[in-house]
């Protein structure tokens, strides 16, 4: 009996370590085939977190605190197997393993941006525990940029927001480029809380009621903060 019991336990252990067969829509349409790869819960959220640059596993956990380490590991394996994500080692002195999007994975950027634009028209949920990652704050600036408001406007803005790296935003006559790293010679430097930045940009908070600091061309900084209005809500 003891031998049989151990044999059964061994079988269970083997079954638990075997990869489960990934679900599929069984449809050759490109939409269905794409969803076969990124339709699992958390997959596109992981892509969102990698759009602005490579991240360590711990960085992904910090940006997605509702995602457990086991599920994150599984999703990373799936995304890597699909050719959307790969892992590399940063050179010294960092010498850390990071995940980044492949060229194919970066083709999901307009998809994620379109979802952000769609979601910006939906009611914002309220309640305890709700949050946005730092990268989600930054990406929302791309999503909500109103090109018509930037007509004839040129600015180089450096964003030093709490909780994340430095970013530079370059606005040039209706176009926005937003990328990681400081500007060589910024016209404006905005420092402070990313939530307050979005609150001002969305017209929900007056700049005077925040702790945001604008150094350099103050008028240019104020105009920059008007370029990201919330869209009209969708009809119920």
Secondary structure, DSSP 8 states (H G I E B T S, - for coil): -HHHHHHHHHHHHHHHHS----------SHHHHHHHHH-STTHHHHHHHHTTS-B-HHHHHHHTTTS-HHHHHHHHHHHHHTTSEEEEE--TTT--EEEEE-HHHHTTHHHHHHHHHHHTTS----STT----HHHHHHHHHHH--GGGGTT-EEEEEEEETTS--EEEEEESS-EEEEES--TT-SEEEEE-HHHHHHHHTTSS-GGGS--EEEE-HHHHHHHTTS---------
